[in-house]
Amino acid sequence: AVFDSEVCDSPVIVHKNGSIQIPPADPVFLRHEPLAPPIIVSEVSTNGSRFVISSADRLQSVSTKEYHYTTYAIVSLPELIIKHCRGRFGHVLRRMAPLTIQQRSLRVKIQSMVVSGPNIILRNSRGVSLVLKLSPDGSRLTLLNGKSLTPLLSKNFGRHQIQTGGKFRFRKAEWNDGSRAILDSRGLLHLQSSDTSIPEITLVLYDQHVSGWCSDGTVFGDDYFLIDGMEKVSAEEIMENILKPFVRGLR
């Protein structure tokens, strides 16, 4: 299991044998009897300061017909302090901290890209249109329902053959001027204009706060998706200097 930890300023890796690694350090094996390998992570606190481990074999034997209390271990970071407790699967940290980490869902079922005036619209497999817009205060890019917009240029994403060495897939839409959009099955959209003066851009398709990075070395959006230390620019700059020029050049 791998998760982010603010208190360690690093990802944390928990191996099946129970060892814990905070890169770039080597794994550290901690004694956590009565738990026995294989070890799994069942809960993580919002800031990654605590997590719960349990024995996968013991959980497999838990009856589904009644609430079954079993033994867990709560690990506190960065000190790696272990405290054993008993509780129900997925409910250990809930007693101690109201919030547990939430996965951020990205848009992965996009079928086509549409242009309407200066707007980029993405349509999913159910025909729902999502328009890429600035939030009312101009602080971030968002994906909002775009039913009232009239499509002018529309391209479906077709298969794009590229060797990645991974299980994710790419699909491509290309316009007559040579500009193209490449959709990554992990929820990323890459835009490449035929005008080489416009930086290429990759968008993370998270509705509430679209983020990303550009070929000129700048990044934008939510720090959750970004690498520390890179130059960050505003959403307004991205809209005015990259996204609108990209749309204007489409034919």
Disulfide bonds with the S-S distance in Angstrom:
none
